[in-house]
Amino acid sequence: MSAVDLLPGAEVVSLDAGTIHTRITIDPSAPVFAGHYPHFPLLPGVFTLDAVDHAVRLHAERTDGARTELAEVRSVRFAAPVFPGDVLTVECTVKRGDDGERDVRVRCRTDRDKASTLRLRYRDAA
């Protein structure tokens, strides 16, 4: 199941040739919170990665008309938890290389603080 399916309503805040910023309100009734973790629910990190992935794919489609795919997760650092009811802001900086690859640096945050940073590499899909 995808974060977009589980956490619908991602809003594009801004999009230009080198960036995309999205915002998602984390639904407290999402089924993922039932088991992650009882009495201390938090959003699993894989859903943050998935929300970033959807933002980068949308950026490629809207700026280049391209389909892109995740080629490498270079680094992921989770700095603070994302709780039910939080608004997760995803800020991606995308640099396109001559080889068609995209180097993506991401900062995810909530109203409280930085939640995570990621470095990813994408390539155009065949």
BELWOKA-V765819 format. One record per pair of residues at least 24 apart in sequence whose C-alpha atoms are under 8 Angstrom apart, sorted by the first residue. I is the first residue (numbers start at 0). J is the second residue. Records with the same first field share a line. If there is no record, write none. Layout:
# BELWOKA-V765819
I = J, J
This chain:
# BELWOKA-V765819
1 = 46, 49
2 = 46, 47, 49, 50
3 = 49, 50, 53
5 = 29, 30
14 = 58
15 = 62
16 = 62
17 = 92, 93, 94
18 = 58, 90, 91, 92, 93
19 = 54, 55, 58, 90, 91, 92
20 = 54, 88, 89, 90, 91
21 = 54, 88, 89, 90
22 = 86, 87, 88, 89
23 = 86, 87, 88
24 = 84, 85, 86, 87
25 = 82, 83, 84, 85, 86, 87
26 = 83, 84
27 = 83, 84
28 = 83
32 = 83
40 = 82, 83
41 = 80, 81, 82, 83
42 = 80, 81, 82, 83
44 = 77
50 = 89
51 = 89, 91, 105
54 = 89, 91
55 = 91, 93
65 = 123, 124
66 = 123, 124
67 = 121, 122, 123, 124
68 = 121, 122, 123, 124
69 = 119, 120, 121, 122
70 = 119, 120, 121, 122
71 = 119, 120, 121
72 = 117, 118, 119, 120
73 = 117, 118, 119, 120
74 = 116, 117, 118, 119
75 = 115, 116, 117, 118
76 = 115, 116, 117
77 = 114, 115, 116
78 = 113, 114, 115, 116
79 = 112, 113, 114, 115
80 = 114
81 = 109, 114
85 = 109, 110
86 = 110
99 = 123
